[in-house]
Amino acid sequence: MNYAMYGPKSPATNLLTEAELASMNPQELVDRIHNQNNYKHRILYYGPSSSKDLLATIEQYHQVPATLKDIPAGNEYSYLETPATKVLVAPYEAKQIYMAQISNLDKKYDPAIEPTRELYNEYFGGGMNSIVFQEMRETRGLAYSAWAGIMPPSYLKYPYTIRTQIATQNDKMIDAQYVQRYYQQYARIRSSLQIGKRRINQPHAYRPHHQKRYYLDLYQCTGFGTKRRSAHQTL
């Protein structure tokens, strides 16, 4: 996944070699820990103390020098753009295949869409009760685990991404990928977020005996070029 997101150089490859580890001085690592407070940092607090009491506690116990050092610049890992479909394969002998898809939306953080994004992720990929998991595993028996979601950027400079993942048996991969592809396409449809907003006002939509209607409703969505049926129509 890191290779698909960042390319050959990623946080996952930013590791010391065996030779570098063997040649390091353990005391240097201990000193780095002790020097943490010498660099500029922030303190986040959640609790009952007032600002005045909190500041008094920090001044008493949080010992720092009068002048703090700037944090050294780290390695920058930018997300790859995804203008075209690309397939990456990491073959190894196993009875199960792990298939993931990622799409860079090239859209920066927007607090206005966060409630809808959270709703979408809970509905489609928010755990074992989400329709992706229920449809892929419980209804169709196509995967051991499956999820999909619109992932927020960890920093403001990074974009949103759409990610999906399936863990399934090798002989079920084609069918599982076919179904999962529709969920990824569905995530791109702007109207799907409006559908999610409307359904939040329909509590019965989350009852188990209604779920299958919504699974099938996905394949009738106008975003797939077909006529969308009523969410309450039995299919």
Buried (B, 14 or more C-beta within 10 A) or exposed (E): BEBBBBEEBBEEEEEEEEEEEEEEEEEEEEEEEEEEEEEEEEEEEEEEEEEEEBEEEEEEEEEBEEEEEEEEEEEEBEBBEBEEEEEEEEEEEEEEBBBBBBBBBEEEBEEEBEEBBBBBBBBBBBEEEBBBBBBBBEBBEBBBBBBBBBBBBEEEEBBBBBBBBBBBBEEBBEBBBEBBEBBBBBBEBEEBBEBBEEBBEEEEBEEEEEBBBBBBBBBBBEBBEEEBBEBEEEE
